[in-house]
C-alpha cells in the first residue's frame, strides 16, 4: 500500500491563472477530470476515495466486493481494503456480508501494532486509507474501541514527513472521530475542507473558497495525483454551483434563494450604535419596524444583481382580487413574498398567508417559483426549521428564508 500521494502543485506565483469569464471553466474541469481518472497502478483504496467523493457508486460497488474478498482471504488483506469498504459504507450503508467484512477488518486493524521501529509505515502514513478507515469506524458499534485509531490519526497528522494532502486527510479523519488532541480543520488544505464539507468539519468561509479556487487554477499533473485531482474536481463543482452561475450569466431562481439565505450575514455590519461613532455625528440605529423596511433591505441587496427586479407589481385580477407581489424578477419567473412576524403573529398565520398568495400567483403562468422571506421580530428561532419545512411543501415554493431580528438590535437596550 502506497504511503505518499504527490500534491502536484506549482508553487510559482507567476503560474496563477486569473479566470474572468465562463469559457475557461470547462477547460479547467476537463483537465481535473482527466487527472482524477485512475490508472492500472492506482491503489484500490485511492480509487474508492475518488469514487466516494465523486459519487461513482457503480465503481465503488465493484471495489468493495474485491476488498471484501481480500479481507476474507487473509494473506493479501491490507488497511486499504478496510478503507475501501469504509468509503463504500459512507456512500451507501453496507449490508451483510460486506458489512461483516468491514467489521472484521476494523477488528483486525485494532489488534495490530502501529509505529513499530524499523518497520515501514503503512496506514500511519496514508491519509487516503486513514480517512476511509475513519469513515468505516464512525458508525460501527460492533467494532473495538476507536481509541487506537484516534491515537494513530492524531500522531500521524503531526508527522513532519507527511504531504499536505495526507496531513489534511488525517486531520479530517480525526475530526469525524472526535479524537482527543486533534488539530483544527483550519489546518487542512482549503480544497479538502470544501470538498469534505459533507463531513461537517467546520464552517466554510469566503477565504477558504477563494483559496481553494486559486489552487484549482494552479493545479498541474504529476505522479499519483488522483486524490489531489479528485478533491479539486469536487471543489470546482461546489464552487461553480455556489457562485459561478452569476459570473457566467446563467442565473436561475435558486441563485436568488442562495443570495437571500445569506442576508443574515449582512447584519454583521448593520448600523446599531450605542454611542455616536464620531464627534460630529449623532447616534444612529437602522431600525426595521415593518414589512416595507424588510422589502427595502432586500431591494438594496438584489437590485445590483438582478436588473429587472420589480417591487409592488400588480398582477392580472383574479375575480375581485388584484394580487400584488412584494418583489419579483420576471426574467426568472420568480416572486419573493415578504412577511413581517410581530410577537403576536403565529407561524400558522404565515403559512396560511403564503399559501393564499401562492394560489393567486399560480393563476399567472409566467410565475414559476416563489421564495417566502420571513422576518421574525420575536426571534423564535426554535420554530424556524419547522416553518421552512412547511413553506417548502407549498406549490411553486423552491425554498424559504427566515431571519430573526439580530441580537444587537435590542429595543430594550
C-alpha positions as CSV (number, residue, x, y, z in Angstrom):
1,X,0.0,0.0,0.0
2,X,1.4,3.4,-1.0
3,X,2.2,5.9,1.6
4,X,2.6,9.1,-0.5
5,X,0.2,11.0,-2.8
6,X,2.0,13.8,-4.6
7,X,0.0,17.0,-4.5
8,X,1.1,18.1,-8.0
9,X,1.2,21.8,-7.3
10,X,3.3,24.5,-8.8
11,X,4.3,27.0,-6.2
12,X,5.4,29.7,-8.6
13,X,3.1,32.7,-8.1
14,X,3.5,33.5,-11.8
15,X,1.7,30.3,-12.6
16,X,-1.5,31.8,-11.2
17,X,-4.2,32.0,-13.9
18,X,-6.9,34.5,-13.4
19,X,-10.2,33.4,-14.8
20,X,-12.6,36.2,-15.6
21,X,-15.1,34.6,-18.0
22,X,-17.0,31.4,-18.3
23,X,-15.4,29.6,-21.3
24,X,-12.3,28.7,-19.2
25,X,-14.3,26.7,-16.7
26,X,-15.0,23.7,-18.9
27,X,-11.3,23.5,-19.8
28,X,-10.3,23.6,-16.1
29,X,-12.8,20.9,-15.3
30,X,-11.8,18.7,-18.2
31,X,-8.1,18.8,-17.0
32,X,-9.0,17.9,-13.5
33,X,-11.4,15.2,-14.6
34,X,-8.6,13.6,-16.7
35,X,-6.1,13.8,-13.9
36,X,-8.6,12.2,-11.5
37,X,-9.0,9.2,-13.7
38,X,-7.4,6.1,-12.1
39,X,-4.8,4.1,-14.0
40,X,-3.8,0.4,-13.7
41,X,-1.3,1.4,-11.0
42,X,-3.8,3.4,-8.8
43,X,-4.3,1.7,-5.5
44,X,-7.8,0.4,-5.0
45,X,-8.5,2.4,-1.9
46,X,-7.4,5.6,-3.7
47,X,-9.9,4.6,-6.4
48,X,-12.5,4.2,-3.7
49,X,-11.8,7.6,-2.3
50,X,-12.3,9.1,-5.7
51,X,-15.5,7.1,-6.3
52,X,-16.9,8.2,-2.9
53,X,-16.0,11.8,-3.4
54,X,-17.5,12.0,-7.0
55,X,-20.5,9.7,-6.2
56,X,-19.3,7.0,-8.6
57,X,-21.3,4.3,-6.8
58,X,-21.1,1.7,-9.5
59,X,-17.3,1.6,-9.4
60,X,-17.4,1.8,-5.6
61,X,-19.5,-1.4,-5.5
62,X,-17.0,-3.3,-7.7
63,X,-14.1,-2.2,-5.5
64,X,-15.9,-3.1,-2.3
65,X,-16.5,-6.6,-3.5
66,X,-12.8,-7.1,-4.3
67,X,-11.8,-5.6,-0.9
68,X,-14.1,-7.9,1.0
69,X,-12.7,-10.9,-0.9
70,X,-9.1,-9.8,0.1
71,X,-10.1,-9.4,3.8
72,X,-11.6,-12.9,3.8
73,X,-8.6,-14.4,2.1
74,X,-6.4,-13.1,4.9
75,X,-3.0,-13.4,3.3
76,X,-3.5,-10.5,0.9
77,X,-5.5,-8.2,3.2
78,X,-4.5,-4.7,3.9
79,X,-5.6,-1.5,5.6
80,X,-6.5,-0.3,2.1
81,X,-9.2,-3.0,1.9
82,X,-10.8,-1.8,5.1
83,X,-10.6,1.8,3.8
84,X,-12.3,0.8,0.6
85,X,-15.2,-0.7,2.5
86,X,-15.3,2.4,4.7
87,X,-15.8,4.6,1.7
88,X,-18.4,2.3,0.3
89,X,-20.2,2.4,3.7
90,X,-20.1,6.2,3.7
91,X,-21.6,6.3,0.3
92,X,-24.4,3.7,0.8
93,X,-24.6,1.9,4.2
94,X,-23.3,-1.6,3.7
95,X,-25.4,-4.7,4.4
96,X,-24.1,-8.3,5.1
97,X,-21.9,-9.8,4.0
98,X,-19.9,-6.7,3.1
99,X,-20.8,-5.1,6.5
100,X,-19.4,-8.2,8.2
101,X,-16.2,-7.9,6.3
102,X,-15.8,-4.3,7.3
103,X,-16.4,-5.0,11.0
104,X,-13.9,-7.9,10.9
105,X,-11.4,-5.7,9.1
106,X,-11.7,-3.0,11.7
107,X,-11.2,-5.6,14.4
108,X,-8.0,-6.9,12.7
109,X,-6.6,-3.4,12.4
110,X,-7.3,-2.7,16.0
111,X,-5.3,-5.7,17.1
112,X,-2.2,-4.7,15.1
113,X,0.8,-2.8,16.5
114,X,1.5,0.6,14.8
115,X,4.6,2.8,14.6
116,X,6.9,-0.1,15.0
117,X,10.6,0.8,15.0
118,X,12.5,0.0,11.8
119,X,9.2,-1.1,10.0
120,X,7.8,0.8,7.0
121,X,4.7,2.8,7.8
122,X,1.5,1.8,6.0
123,X,-1.7,3.2,7.4
124,X,0.3,5.5,9.6
125,X,1.4,7.4,6.6
126,X,-1.5,7.1,4.2
127,X,-4.1,9.8,4.6
128,X,-6.4,8.4,2.0
129,X,-6.5,5.0,3.8
130,X,-6.9,6.6,7.2
131,X,-9.9,8.7,6.1
132,X,-11.6,5.5,4.7
133,X,-10.9,3.6,7.9
134,X,-12.3,6.5,9.9
135,X,-15.4,6.6,7.9
136,X,-15.9,2.9,8.2
137,X,-15.5,3.0,12.0
138,X,-17.6,6.1,12.5
139,X,-20.9,4.2,12.9
140,X,-19.6,0.8,13.7
141,X,-20.7,-0.1,17.3
142,X,-19.7,-3.7,16.7
143,X,-16.0,-2.7,16.2
144,X,-13.5,-2.5,19.0
145,X,-12.9,0.9,20.7
146,X,-11.8,3.5,18.3
147,X,-9.2,4.7,20.7
148,X,-6.4,3.1,18.8
149,X,-7.5,4.8,15.6
150,X,-7.9,8.1,17.3
151,X,-4.4,8.0,18.7
152,X,-3.0,6.9,15.3
153,X,-4.7,9.7,13.5
154,X,-3.6,12.4,15.9
155,X,0.0,11.2,15.9
156,X,0.2,10.7,12.2
157,X,-1.2,14.1,11.5
158,X,1.7,15.7,13.3
159,X,4.4,13.8,11.4
160,X,6.8,16.1,9.7
161,X,7.2,13.7,6.8
162,X,3.6,13.8,5.5
163,X,2.5,15.6,2.4
164,X,0.0,18.4,3.0
165,X,-2.7,16.2,1.3
166,X,-2.1,13.3,3.6
167,X,-2.0,15.6,6.7
168,X,-5.3,17.1,5.7
169,X,-7.0,13.7,5.4
170,X,-5.6,12.6,8.7
171,X,-7.0,15.8,10.3
172,X,-10.3,15.2,8.6
173,X,-10.5,11.6,10.0
174,X,-9.5,12.8,13.5
175,X,-12.3,15.4,13.3
176,X,-15.0,13.0,12.4
177,X,-14.0,10.6,15.2
178,X,-13.6,13.5,17.8
179,X,-10.1,12.3,18.5
180,X,-8.7,14.0,21.7
181,X,-5.8,16.3,20.8
182,X,-6.9,16.6,17.1
183,X,-5.8,19.6,15.1
184,X,-8.4,22.2,13.9
185,X,-9.9,21.7,10.5
186,X,-8.4,25.1,9.6
187,X,-5.1,23.4,9.2
188,X,-6.3,21.4,6.3
189,X,-5.9,22.3,2.6
190,X,-8.7,24.6,1.6
191,X,-9.9,22.2,-1.2
192,X,-10.0,19.4,1.4
193,X,-12.2,21.5,3.7
194,X,-14.5,22.4,0.9
195,X,-14.7,19.0,-0.8
196,X,-15.3,17.2,2.5
197,X,-17.8,19.8,3.8
198,X,-20.4,16.9,3.9
199,X,-18.5,15.6,6.9
200,X,-19.3,18.8,8.8
201,X,-15.7,19.6,9.8
202,X,-16.4,23.3,10.4
203,X,-17.7,26.4,8.8
204,X,-16.6,27.3,5.3
205,X,-15.9,30.9,4.8
206,X,-15.2,33.1,1.7
207,X,-11.4,33.0,2.4
208,X,-11.5,29.2,2.2
209,X,-13.5,29.3,-1.1
210,X,-11.1,31.8,-2.6
211,X,-8.0,29.8,-1.6
212,X,-9.5,26.6,-3.0
213,X,-10.4,28.3,-6.2
214,X,-6.9,29.6,-6.7
215,X,-5.4,26.1,-6.0
216,X,-7.7,24.6,-8.6
217,X,-6.4,27.1,-11.2
218,X,-2.8,26.3,-10.3
219,X,-3.1,22.5,-10.5
220,X,-0.6,20.6,-12.7
221,X,-0.2,16.9,-13.3
222,X,2.3,14.6,-11.9
223,X,2.7,11.1,-10.4
224,X,-0.1,9.8,-8.2
225,X,-2.3,12.8,-8.5
226,X,-5.7,11.0,-8.4
227,X,-6.6,12.0,-4.9
228,X,-5.5,15.6,-5.3
229,X,-7.3,16.0,-8.6
230,X,-10.5,14.3,-7.3
231,X,-10.5,16.8,-4.4
232,X,-10.1,19.7,-6.7
233,X,-12.7,18.4,-9.1
234,X,-15.2,18.1,-6.3
235,X,-14.2,21.6,-5.1
236,X,-14.7,23.1,-8.6
237,X,-18.1,21.7,-8.9
238,X,-19.1,23.0,-5.4
239,X,-17.7,26.5,-6.2
240,X,-19.4,26.5,-9.6
241,X,-22.7,25.7,-8.0
242,X,-22.1,28.2,-5.3
243,X,-21.1,31.4,-7.1
244,X,-20.3,30.8,-10.8
245,X,-23.8,30.9,-12.3
246,X,-23.9,34.7,-11.6
247,X,-20.5,35.2,-13.1
248,X,-21.4,33.2,-16.2
249,X,-24.7,35.0,-16.7
250,X,-26.6,31.7,-16.2
251,X,-28.8,32.7,-13.3
252,X,-31.8,30.6,-12.1
253,X,-34.3,31.0,-9.3
254,X,-32.1,29.0,-6.9
255,X,-29.4,31.7,-7.2
256,X,-31.9,34.2,-5.8
257,X,-32.6,31.8,-3.0
258,X,-28.8,31.5,-2.2
259,X,-28.5,35.3,-2.0
260,X,-31.5,35.6,0.3
261,X,-30.1,32.8,2.6
262,X,-27.0,34.9,3.2
263,X,-28.9,38.0,4.1
264,X,-28.4,37.3,7.9
265,X,-24.6,37.9,7.3
266,X,-25.4,41.4,6.2
267,X,-26.2,42.3,9.8
268,X,-22.6,41.9,10.9
269,X,-22.0,45.5,9.8
270,X,-25.6,46.8,10.3
271,X,-25.6,50.2,12.0
272,X,-27.0,49.9,15.5
273,X,-25.0,52.3,17.7
274,X,-24.9,52.7,21.5
275,X,-23.0,55.9,21.1
276,X,-22.0,58.3,18.2
277,X,-19.2,56.9,16.1
278,X,-17.7,60.3,15.5
279,X,-17.7,63.6,17.4
280,X,-19.7,65.2,14.5
281,X,-22.4,62.6,14.1
282,X,-25.5,61.6,16.0
283,X,-26.1,58.1,17.3
284,X,-27.6,56.0,14.5
285,X,-29.8,52.9,14.6
286,X,-31.2,51.5,11.3
287,X,-34.4,50.2,12.7
288,X,-36.6,47.6,10.9
289,X,-40.2,48.0,12.0
290,X,-42.4,46.7,9.3
291,X,-42.7,44.7,6.1
292,X,-41.8,47.7,4.0
293,X,-38.5,48.1,5.7
294,X,-37.7,44.4,5.0
295,X,-38.6,44.9,1.4
296,X,-36.2,47.9,1.3
297,X,-33.4,45.8,2.7
298,X,-34.0,43.1,0.1
299,X,-34.2,45.7,-2.7
300,X,-30.8,47.1,-1.8
301,X,-29.3,43.6,-1.9
302,X,-31.0,42.2,-5.0
303,X,-31.2,45.3,-7.3
304,X,-27.5,45.3,-8.3
305,X,-27.6,41.6,-9.1
306,X,-31.0,41.4,-11.0
307,X,-31.6,44.4,-13.3
308,X,-35.3,43.6,-13.9
309,X,-36.1,43.4,-10.2
310,X,-39.6,44.9,-9.6
311,X,-41.4,45.9,-6.4
312,X,-45.2,46.0,-5.7
313,X,-46.0,44.7,-9.1
314,X,-49.7,44.3,-9.7
315,X,-50.8,41.0,-11.4
316,X,-53.9,40.4,-13.6
317,X,-57.1,40.4,-11.5
318,X,-58.4,37.1,-10.1
319,X,-62.1,37.8,-9.9
320,X,-62.5,40.7,-7.4
321,X,-58.9,40.2,-6.2
322,X,-56.0,42.2,-7.5
323,X,-52.8,40.3,-6.5
324,X,-49.7,42.4,-5.9
325,X,-46.3,40.8,-5.3
326,X,-43.7,42.3,-3.0
327,X,-40.7,41.7,-5.1
328,X,-40.4,39.9,-8.5
329,X,-37.8,39.0,-11.1
330,X,-39.7,38.5,-14.4
331,X,-36.7,37.1,-16.3
332,X,-36.5,34.2,-13.8
333,X,-40.3,33.9,-13.2
334,X,-39.6,34.4,-9.5
335,X,-41.6,36.1,-6.8
336,X,-40.2,37.0,-3.4
337,X,-43.0,37.3,-0.8
338,X,-42.1,39.2,2.3
339,X,-43.7,38.7,5.7
340,X,-43.0,40.6,9.0
341,X,-43.9,38.5,12.0
342,X,-44.6,40.5,15.1
343,X,-44.7,38.8,18.5
344,X,-48.5,38.4,18.3
345,X,-48.3,36.6,14.9
346,X,-48.3,32.8,14.7
347,X,-46.4,30.6,12.4
348,X,-49.7,29.1,11.2
349,X,-50.8,32.6,10.1
350,X,-47.7,32.9,8.0
351,X,-48.2,29.5,6.3
352,X,-51.8,30.3,5.5
353,X,-50.9,33.7,4.1
354,X,-48.2,32.3,1.9
355,X,-50.4,29.5,0.7
356,X,-53.1,32.0,-0.3
357,X,-50.5,34.1,-2.1
358,X,-49.1,31.1,-3.9
359,X,-52.6,30.1,-5.2
360,X,-53.1,33.6,-6.6
361,X,-49.7,33.7,-8.3
362,X,-50.3,30.3,-9.9
363,X,-53.1,31.8,-12.0
364,X,-50.4,33.6,-14.0
365,X,-48.2,31.1,-15.8
366,X,-45.2,33.3,-16.0
367,X,-44.5,33.0,-12.3
368,X,-42.9,29.6,-11.8
369,X,-41.1,29.9,-8.5
370,X,-41.9,31.5,-5.1
371,X,-39.5,32.3,-2.3
372,X,-41.0,33.4,1.0
373,X,-38.8,35.7,3.1
374,X,-40.0,35.9,6.7
375,X,-38.7,38.4,9.3
376,X,-39.3,37.1,12.8
377,X,-39.2,40.1,15.1
378,X,-39.7,37.9,18.2
379,X,-36.6,35.7,17.5
380,X,-38.5,32.4,17.8
381,X,-35.6,30.5,16.3
382,X,-36.6,27.1,17.7
383,X,-39.6,27.2,15.3
384,X,-37.9,28.3,12.2
385,X,-36.9,25.0,10.7
386,X,-40.4,23.6,11.1
387,X,-41.8,26.8,9.4
388,X,-39.3,26.5,6.5
389,X,-40.2,22.8,6.0
390,X,-43.9,23.7,6.0
391,X,-43.5,26.5,3.5
392,X,-41.4,24.3,1.2
393,X,-44.3,22.0,0.8
394,X,-46.4,24.7,-0.8
395,X,-46.7,24.6,-4.6
396,X,-44.0,26.6,-6.5
397,X,-42.0,27.3,-3.3
398,X,-38.4,26.4,-4.1
399,X,-37.1,27.4,-0.7
400,X,-37.9,29.7,2.2
401,X,-35.8,32.0,4.3
402,X,-36.5,33.0,7.9
403,X,-34.4,35.7,9.5
404,X,-34.6,36.7,13.2
405,X,-34.2,40.2,14.5
406,X,-30.5,40.4,15.2
407,X,-29.5,40.2,18.9
408,X,-27.7,43.6,18.8
409,X,-31.0,45.3,17.6
410,X,-32.4,45.0,21.1
411,X,-35.1,47.6,21.6
412,X,-35.0,47.2,25.4
413,X,-31.3,48.2,25.4
